[in-house]
Amino acid sequence: MDCEGLVVAAGFIDGHSHHDWFMDRNDPLPYFDRYAEQGITGSIAGNCGFSGPGHPRNFVKRPTSGYKEDGLDFSRMDDWFNYMDKISPANMACLQGHGTIRAGLVGNDPAPLSPENMKEMLRIAEESLEAGACGISLGLMYAPGIFAPMDELMEMARLCKKYDKVLTVHPRAQGIVSTAYPIVEGERPHILKALDEVVEMGRQTGAKVHYSHAMFLGHKTFACNDELMETMMRAHREGVDISFDLYALDCGTSFVTFIMPDWYHALSAEDKKKPENLKKFKDEFEAMEDVNGYGYHSICIGGAGGYVEMEAYTGKRLVDIAKQWGMSNFDTYIKLVDLSHSQARVIMDGFYNDEIIEIQARHPLSQFMTDSWYEPESKQNEHLYSGFTRFLELCREGHGPALEETVHKMSGKIAKRFSLRDRGILQKGAFADIVVFDLNAVKTYPGKRSDGIQHVFINGRHVLKEGTLDRTLFAGAGSSMRVFT
């Protein structure tokens, strides 16, 4: 191959993904192809407390269509790795989701785990780590992780320390105020209190901790970025093994229930409908909107969650749906939750400004990720098309790290952080995951694939040639990235 004028690099690794949930689709290729077109050859899956594999038996139930119907059981992480080795288009490491185990044991019960359930949680988590999971993930803004007491979270951290693996944490709060902590005038912003929790887990247990998506819920929270970055650097200087990741674009995806406070999550379905509880929820959220600068206007319906009733509203902002229905923003939100049985996906913006992305991209503890996935027949998160190519654009435009550091933060640095052996490097004997791109030609477009990525090899298969994906070679090109330390 003639690579004159091009960059040859180790295949990119998405440092934060949820691709483990799409392995048992009838056709997994659409969930991976747009990432390969960005030069992404593998990913770290199982984030935010929720992994597809690793749960009590018979817990995870699939929808009725779009999934393989061959009785697949991924309660054991080992079985999932064995299965994906046969069919995955891309390489994948996987974290064990703490929330996945807890939900399987007790659902959304806010009470502390019984000794028997705690023992079973630790057994499943340890079994997954021994099978090659690259760590454990916590989702402290979502049920059921939102209910876990600190001693339970510390047990997860201690397991990670025992196996020398990473504890990733979706923090409890990402705004100046949240429902996660009491609101006290003049107190430390909640986003920083949530980071303090992550630091303390690493400090007390010695585990490697990773702060997931250092974003901000609302433009008024942007002022916390300097202290957020300095808090991590100070912890690092004091011996805490900490890192974080960030988006390249000002948007992200989550479930429609992400704004619900813990007390509301814990209510029964009947109690959630009581006027006094709805009013309390509404008043809390709208008060936080005033303080954080984040609210209904930032929420767009991204995916129907598998429910036909929701398909007409995908791609629409919540405030526009409210006008269409002639309802208040809050009542519209509750109706959308009900229509989708709490499964609708939302795309949110207002997480960053350009200055913050540049500061975080240059930070010595940062690495890159997309935190996105493909939604069939729905509005797509822009990171699906340009999550990594945008970082290359920022590099070329002088708004990111130098080329070598930019590539390192999306390949070798992630591989080293998660102990992925022989990945993220160009070296004899390493896996042949390679991307070839023209830095000067890299260009991103809204809602369309990026330009500039010329060739991609996954485990030696030339899956993207001169910008065109070979779907035959791509099918099954990937392999599991098990971690044994």
C-alpha positions as CSV (number, residue, x, y, z in Angstrom):
1,M,0.0,0.0,0.0
2,D,1.2,3.5,-0.8
3,C,0.8,5.5,2.4
4,E,2.8,8.6,1.3
5,G,1.3,11.6,3.0
6,L,-1.0,9.5,5.2
7,V,-0.9,8.7,8.9
8,V,-0.5,5.0,9.9
9,A,-1.7,4.4,13.5
10,A,-2.8,1.7,15.8
11,G,-6.6,1.0,15.5
12,F,-8.6,3.4,17.6
13,I,-10.3,2.1,20.8
14,D,-13.5,3.7,22.0
15,G,-12.9,4.2,25.7
16,H,-16.5,4.2,26.7
17,S,-19.2,2.3,24.8
18,H,-22.3,0.2,25.2
19,H,-21.8,-2.1,22.3
20,D,-22.1,-5.2,24.5
21,W,-25.9,-4.8,24.3
22,F,-26.0,-5.4,20.5
23,M,-24.1,-8.7,20.2
24,D,-27.3,-10.8,20.0
25,R,-29.1,-8.8,17.3
26,N,-30.1,-10.6,14.2
27,D,-27.7,-8.4,12.2
28,P,-25.1,-6.8,14.4
29,L,-23.2,-5.0,11.6
30,P,-25.3,-1.7,11.6
31,Y,-24.3,-1.3,15.2
32,F,-20.6,-1.3,14.4
33,D,-20.1,-0.2,10.8
34,R,-20.2,3.6,11.4
35,Y,-17.5,3.2,14.1
36,A,-15.2,1.3,11.7
37,E,-15.6,4.1,9.2
38,Q,-14.1,6.4,11.9
39,G,-11.1,4.1,12.4
40,I,-12.5,2.5,15.6
41,T,-11.4,-1.2,15.7
42,G,-12.5,-1.9,19.3
43,S,-14.2,-0.6,22.4
44,I,-14.6,-0.7,26.2
45,A,-18.2,-1.8,26.8
46,G,-20.4,-2.4,29.8
47,N,-20.3,1.2,31.1
48,C,-22.4,3.2,33.5
49,G,-23.3,0.3,35.7
50,F,-25.1,-1.7,33.0
51,S,-23.4,-4.6,31.1
52,G,-25.3,-7.0,28.8
53,P,-23.5,-10.0,30.3
54,G,-23.0,-10.9,33.9
55,H,-26.3,-11.1,35.8
56,P,-28.5,-13.5,37.8
57,R,-29.8,-16.2,35.5
58,N,-33.1,-15.5,33.6
59,F,-32.9,-11.8,34.5
60,V,-32.4,-9.9,31.2
61,K,-35.5,-10.2,28.9
62,R,-35.3,-9.3,25.2
63,P,-37.9,-7.6,23.1
64,T,-39.9,-9.8,20.8
65,S,-38.1,-8.8,17.5
66,G,-34.7,-8.0,16.2
67,Y,-32.9,-10.4,18.4
68,K,-31.6,-13.9,17.8
69,E,-34.1,-16.5,19.1
70,D,-31.7,-19.3,20.0
71,G,-32.0,-19.3,23.8
72,L,-28.8,-17.3,24.3
73,D,-27.9,-16.9,28.0
74,F,-25.3,-14.3,28.9
75,S,-25.6,-14.6,32.7
76,R,-22.0,-15.7,32.7
77,M,-19.4,-13.2,31.2
78,D,-17.4,-16.2,30.0
79,D,-20.3,-17.4,27.7
80,W,-20.7,-13.9,26.3
81,F,-17.0,-13.6,25.4
82,N,-17.1,-17.0,23.8
83,Y,-20.1,-16.0,21.7
84,M,-18.8,-12.6,20.6
85,D,-15.5,-14.3,19.5
86,K,-17.6,-16.0,16.8
87,I,-19.7,-13.1,15.4
88,S,-18.4,-9.7,16.5
89,P,-17.4,-7.3,13.8
90,A,-15.1,-5.4,16.2
91,N,-12.9,-6.1,19.2
92,M,-14.5,-5.7,22.6
93,A,-13.5,-5.6,26.2
94,C,-16.3,-5.5,28.8
95,L,-16.8,-4.2,32.3
96,Q,-19.1,-5.9,34.7
97,G,-22.0,-3.7,35.4
98,H,-22.8,-3.3,39.1
99,G,-26.3,-2.1,38.3
100,T,-27.0,-5.1,36.1
101,I,-26.3,-7.5,39.1
102,R,-28.2,-5.4,41.6
103,A,-31.3,-5.0,39.4
104,G,-31.3,-8.8,38.8
105,L,-31.2,-9.4,42.6
106,V,-33.5,-6.8,44.0
107,G,-34.8,-4.7,41.1
108,N,-35.1,-1.0,42.2
109,D,-35.5,-1.7,45.9
110,P,-33.7,1.1,47.6
111,A,-32.9,-0.9,50.8
112,P,-29.4,-2.1,51.5
113,L,-28.7,-5.6,50.2
114,S,-29.2,-8.5,52.5
115,P,-26.0,-10.5,53.4
116,E,-27.1,-13.2,51.1
117,N,-27.6,-10.9,48.1
118,M,-24.4,-9.1,48.8
119,K,-22.6,-12.5,48.8
120,E,-24.3,-13.3,45.4
121,M,-23.4,-9.9,44.0
122,L,-19.7,-10.4,44.9
123,R,-19.8,-13.9,43.5
124,I,-21.1,-12.8,40.1
125,A,-18.7,-9.8,39.9
126,E,-15.7,-11.9,40.8
127,E,-16.7,-14.7,38.3
128,S,-16.8,-12.0,35.6
129,L,-13.4,-10.6,36.5
130,E,-11.9,-14.0,36.5
131,A,-13.4,-14.6,33.0
132,G,-11.6,-11.6,31.7
133,A,-13.9,-8.6,32.3
134,C,-11.7,-5.5,32.3
135,G,-13.2,-4.0,35.5
136,I,-16.5,-3.0,37.1
137,S,-18.7,-0.1,36.2
138,L,-20.9,1.9,38.5
139,G,-23.9,4.0,37.4
140,L,-24.6,6.3,40.4
141,M,-27.1,8.6,38.5
142,Y,-29.3,5.7,37.5
143,A,-31.5,3.2,39.4
144,P,-30.5,0.8,41.0
145,G,-26.9,2.2,41.4
146,I,-28.4,5.4,42.8
147,F,-29.5,3.4,45.9
148,A,-26.3,1.6,46.7
149,P,-24.7,2.7,50.0
150,M,-21.0,3.6,50.1
151,D,-20.0,0.3,51.8
152,E,-21.5,-1.6,48.9
153,L,-19.6,0.5,46.3
154,M,-16.4,0.1,48.3
155,E,-16.8,-3.7,47.9
156,M,-16.8,-3.3,44.2
157,A,-13.7,-1.1,44.4
158,R,-11.9,-3.7,46.5
159,L,-12.7,-6.4,44.0
160,C,-11.1,-4.2,41.3
161,K,-8.1,-3.7,43.5
162,K,-7.8,-7.4,44.1
163,Y,-7.7,-8.1,40.3
164,D,-5.8,-4.9,39.4
165,K,-8.6,-3.8,37.2
166,V,-10.5,-0.5,36.7
167,L,-13.6,0.8,38.5
168,T,-15.4,3.2,36.1
169,V,-18.0,5.5,37.6
170,H,-20.8,7.4,36.1
171,P,-20.9,10.0,38.9
172,R,-23.9,10.8,41.1
173,A,-24.2,14.4,40.0
174,Q,-23.1,16.5,37.0
175,G,-24.6,19.9,37.8
176,I,-24.1,22.6,40.4
177,V,-27.1,21.1,42.2
178,S,-28.8,17.8,41.9
179,T,-31.2,15.5,43.8
180,A,-28.3,13.4,44.9
181,Y,-27.3,15.6,47.8
182,P,-29.1,18.0,50.1
183,I,-29.0,21.6,48.8
184,V,-27.1,23.8,51.2
185,E,-26.4,27.4,50.2
186,G,-22.7,28.1,49.8
187,E,-21.8,24.4,49.8
188,R,-19.5,22.7,47.3
189,P,-21.2,22.2,44.0
190,H,-22.7,18.7,43.7
191,I,-20.7,17.9,40.6
192,L,-17.5,18.3,42.7
193,K,-19.0,16.4,45.6
194,A,-19.7,13.5,43.2
195,L,-16.1,13.6,42.0
196,D,-14.9,13.6,45.6
197,E,-16.8,10.3,46.0
198,V,-14.9,8.7,43.1
199,V,-11.6,10.0,44.4
200,E,-12.4,8.6,47.9
201,M,-13.1,5.1,46.4
202,G,-9.7,5.1,44.9
203,R,-8.0,6.6,47.9
204,Q,-9.4,4.2,50.4
205,T,-9.1,1.0,48.4
206,G,-6.1,1.7,46.1
207,A,-8.2,0.7,43.1
208,K,-7.7,2.3,39.7
209,V,-10.7,4.7,39.3
210,H,-12.1,6.2,36.1
211,Y,-14.5,9.2,36.0
212,S,-16.9,8.6,33.1
213,H,-17.7,11.5,30.7
214,A,-16.5,14.7,32.4
215,M,-19.5,16.7,31.2
216,F,-21.8,19.3,32.7
217,L,-25.6,19.4,33.0
218,G,-26.2,23.0,32.1
219,H,-24.2,26.0,30.9
220,K,-24.1,27.5,34.4
221,T,-22.1,24.4,35.5
222,F,-19.3,25.2,33.0
223,A,-17.6,27.3,35.7
224,C,-16.8,24.1,37.6
225,N,-14.5,22.8,34.9
226,D,-11.3,24.3,36.3
227,E,-11.9,22.9,39.7
228,L,-13.0,19.5,38.3
229,M,-9.7,19.2,36.4
230,E,-7.6,20.4,39.3
231,T,-9.3,18.1,41.8
232,M,-8.3,15.1,39.6
233,M,-4.8,16.4,39.2
234,R,-4.5,16.9,42.9
235,A,-5.7,13.4,43.6
236,H,-3.3,12.1,41.1
237,R,-0.4,13.9,42.7
238,E,-1.5,12.4,46.1
239,G,-1.3,8.9,44.7
240,V,-4.8,8.2,43.6
241,D,-4.8,6.3,40.3
242,I,-7.5,8.3,38.5
243,S,-8.4,9.0,34.8
244,F,-11.4,10.4,32.9
245,D,-12.8,10.5,29.4
246,L,-14.7,13.1,27.4
247,Y,-16.8,13.7,24.3
248,A,-15.6,15.5,21.2
249,L,-19.1,17.1,20.6
250,D,-21.6,18.9,22.7
251,C,-24.2,16.1,23.0
252,G,-24.8,12.7,24.6
253,T,-27.3,9.9,24.9
254,S,-29.1,8.4,27.9
255,F,-32.4,6.9,29.0
256,V,-35.5,9.1,29.4
257,T,-35.5,8.4,33.2
258,F,-32.1,10.0,33.8
259,I,-33.5,13.1,35.4
260,M,-35.6,11.2,37.9
261,P,-34.5,11.7,41.6
262,D,-33.7,8.6,43.7
263,W,-36.8,9.0,45.9
264,Y,-39.0,9.0,42.8
265,H,-37.3,5.9,41.3
266,A,-38.0,4.1,44.6
267,L,-41.8,4.7,44.4
268,S,-44.3,2.1,43.3
269,A,-45.9,2.6,39.9
270,E,-49.1,3.7,41.8
271,D,-47.3,6.2,44.0
272,K,-45.5,7.7,41.0
273,K,-48.9,8.8,39.7
274,K,-49.9,10.6,42.9
275,P,-50.3,14.4,42.4
276,E,-48.2,15.3,45.4
277,N,-45.2,13.2,44.2
278,L,-45.4,14.5,40.7
279,K,-45.5,18.1,42.0
280,K,-42.5,17.5,44.2
281,F,-40.6,16.0,41.3
282,K,-41.6,18.9,39.0
283,D,-40.6,21.5,41.5
284,E,-37.2,19.9,42.2
285,F,-36.3,19.6,38.5
286,E,-37.4,23.1,37.6
287,A,-35.6,24.6,40.5
288,M,-32.4,22.8,39.4
289,E,-33.0,24.1,35.8
290,D,-32.7,27.6,37.1
291,V,-29.4,26.9,38.9
292,N,-27.7,24.6,36.4
293,G,-28.9,26.1,33.1
294,Y,-30.1,22.6,32.0
295,G,-33.7,21.6,31.4
296,Y,-36.5,20.6,29.1
297,H,-35.1,22.5,26.2
298,S,-31.9,20.4,26.2
299,I,-33.8,17.1,25.7
300,C,-34.5,15.5,22.4
301,I,-36.2,12.0,21.9
302,G,-33.5,9.9,20.3
303,G,-34.9,6.4,20.3
304,A,-38.4,4.8,20.7
305,G,-37.1,2.1,23.1
306,G,-38.8,-0.6,20.9
307,Y,-42.3,0.9,21.3
308,V,-44.3,1.8,18.2
309,E,-46.2,4.5,20.0
310,M,-42.9,6.5,20.4
311,E,-41.7,6.3,16.9
312,A,-43.5,9.5,15.7
313,Y,-41.7,11.5,18.3
314,T,-38.1,10.5,17.7
315,G,-35.9,13.4,16.6
316,K,-38.2,15.9,18.2
317,R,-37.4,18.1,21.2
318,L,-39.4,17.7,24.3
319,V,-40.5,21.3,24.3
320,D,-41.8,21.0,20.7
321,I,-43.8,17.8,21.6
322,A,-45.3,19.7,24.5
323,K,-46.5,22.5,22.1
324,Q,-47.9,19.8,19.8
325,W,-49.8,18.2,22.6
326,G,-50.8,21.4,24.3
327,M,-49.4,20.2,27.6
328,S,-46.8,21.5,30.1
329,N,-43.2,20.4,29.6
330,F,-43.3,18.3,32.7
331,D,-46.6,16.5,31.9
332,T,-45.2,15.9,28.4
333,Y,-42.1,14.3,29.9
334,I,-44.2,12.0,32.2
335,K,-46.3,11.0,29.2
336,L,-43.2,10.1,27.1
337,V,-41.9,8.0,30.0
338,D,-45.2,6.1,30.1
339,L,-45.5,5.6,26.4
340,S,-42.0,4.1,26.2
341,H,-42.3,2.1,29.5
342,S,-39.3,4.1,30.6
343,Q,-37.2,2.8,27.7
344,A,-37.0,5.8,25.4
345,R,-33.6,7.1,24.6
346,V,-32.9,10.8,24.8
347,I,-30.2,12.9,23.1
348,M,-29.1,15.9,25.2
349,D,-27.0,18.9,24.5
350,G,-25.5,21.7,26.5
351,F,-22.7,19.6,28.0
352,Y,-19.7,21.6,26.9
353,N,-18.4,24.6,25.1
354,D,-15.5,24.5,22.7
355,E,-13.0,25.9,25.3
356,I,-13.9,23.1,27.8
357,I,-13.4,20.4,25.2
358,E,-10.0,21.8,24.3
359,I,-8.9,22.1,28.0
360,Q,-10.1,18.5,28.7
361,A,-8.6,17.0,25.5
362,R,-5.2,18.4,26.5
363,H,-5.4,17.3,30.1
364,P,-2.8,14.7,31.0
365,L,-5.4,12.4,32.6
366,S,-7.9,12.4,29.8
367,Q,-8.7,9.8,27.1
368,F,-11.3,9.8,24.3
369,M,-14.6,8.0,23.8
370,T,-18.0,8.2,22.0
371,D,-20.5,6.9,24.5
372,S,-22.9,6.4,21.6
373,W,-24.8,3.7,19.8
374,Y,-26.9,3.1,16.7
375,E,-30.6,3.5,17.0
376,P,-32.6,1.8,14.2
377,E,-35.0,4.3,12.5
378,S,-34.3,6.9,15.0
379,K,-32.4,10.2,15.5
380,Q,-28.7,9.4,15.8
381,N,-26.2,10.7,18.3
382,E,-23.6,12.7,16.2
383,H,-20.8,10.7,17.9
384,L,-21.9,7.8,15.8
385,Y,-20.5,9.5,12.7
386,S,-17.7,11.7,14.1
387,G,-16.9,11.1,17.7
388,F,-13.3,10.3,16.9
389,T,-12.8,12.1,13.6
390,R,-13.8,15.3,15.4
391,F,-10.8,14.9,17.7
392,L,-8.6,14.6,14.6
393,E,-10.1,17.8,13.3
394,L,-9.5,19.6,16.5
395,C,-5.9,18.4,16.4
396,R,-5.4,19.7,12.9
397,E,-7.0,23.0,13.7
398,G,-4.8,23.5,16.8
399,H,-7.6,23.0,19.3
400,G,-6.4,19.7,20.7
401,P,-3.3,17.8,21.6
402,A,-0.5,17.2,19.0
403,L,-1.1,14.4,16.5
404,E,0.9,11.8,18.4
405,E,-0.9,12.5,21.7
406,T,-4.3,12.7,20.0
407,V,-3.8,9.2,18.5
408,H,-2.4,7.9,21.8
409,K,-5.5,9.1,23.7
410,M,-7.8,7.1,21.4
411,S,-5.6,4.0,21.2
412,G,-2.6,3.1,23.3
413,K,-3.5,5.1,26.4
414,I,-6.9,3.4,26.6
415,A,-5.3,0.0,26.0
416,K,-2.8,0.6,28.8
417,R,-5.5,1.9,31.2
418,F,-7.6,-1.2,30.8
419,S,-4.7,-3.7,30.5
420,L,-5.5,-4.7,26.9
421,R,-2.5,-6.7,25.9
422,D,-1.0,-6.1,22.5
423,R,-3.6,-3.6,21.5
424,G,-3.3,0.1,20.8
425,I,0.3,-0.2,19.5
426,L,2.1,-0.8,16.2
427,Q,4.6,-3.4,17.1
428,K,5.7,-6.8,15.9
429,G,3.6,-9.5,17.6
430,A,0.7,-7.2,18.4
431,F,-2.7,-7.6,17.0
432,A,-3.0,-6.1,13.5
433,D,-5.5,-3.4,14.3
434,I,-4.5,-0.5,12.1
435,V,-6.0,2.7,10.7
436,V,-4.6,4.7,7.9
437,F,-5.9,8.3,7.5
438,D,-5.3,11.6,5.7
439,L,-5.2,14.2,8.4
440,N,-5.6,17.0,6.0
441,A,-8.7,15.4,4.5
442,V,-10.5,14.6,7.7
443,K,-13.8,16.4,7.8
444,T,-17.0,15.8,9.8
445,Y,-20.6,16.5,8.8
446,P,-23.8,16.6,10.7
447,G,-25.7,13.3,10.4
448,K,-23.2,11.9,7.9
449,R,-20.1,9.8,8.0
450,S,-16.8,11.6,8.1
451,D,-14.1,11.9,5.4
452,G,-10.4,11.1,5.7
453,I,-10.3,7.5,7.0
454,Q,-8.7,5.5,4.2
455,H,-8.0,2.0,5.5
456,V,-8.9,0.0,8.6
457,F,-7.6,-3.4,9.5
458,I,-9.2,-5.4,12.4
459,N,-7.1,-8.4,13.5
460,G,-5.4,-8.4,10.1
461,R,-8.6,-8.2,8.0
462,H,-8.7,-5.3,5.6
463,V,-12.3,-4.3,6.4
464,L,-12.2,-0.7,5.1
465,K,-10.3,-0.1,1.8
466,E,-10.0,3.3,0.3
467,G,-12.9,4.5,2.4
468,T,-15.3,1.7,1.5
469,L,-16.4,-0.9,4.1
470,D,-16.2,-4.6,3.0
471,R,-19.1,-6.0,4.9
472,T,-18.2,-9.6,4.2
473,L,-14.7,-9.2,5.8
474,F,-16.1,-7.0,8.5
475,A,-18.6,-9.6,9.7
476,G,-16.8,-11.6,12.4
477,A,-13.6,-9.7,12.2
478,G,-13.4,-8.8,15.8
479,S,-12.5,-10.8,18.9
480,S,-12.9,-10.5,22.7
481,M,-10.3,-8.5,24.5
482,R,-10.2,-10.4,27.8
483,V,-8.1,-9.0,30.5
484,F,-6.1,-11.3,32.8
485,T,-3.7,-9.3,35.1
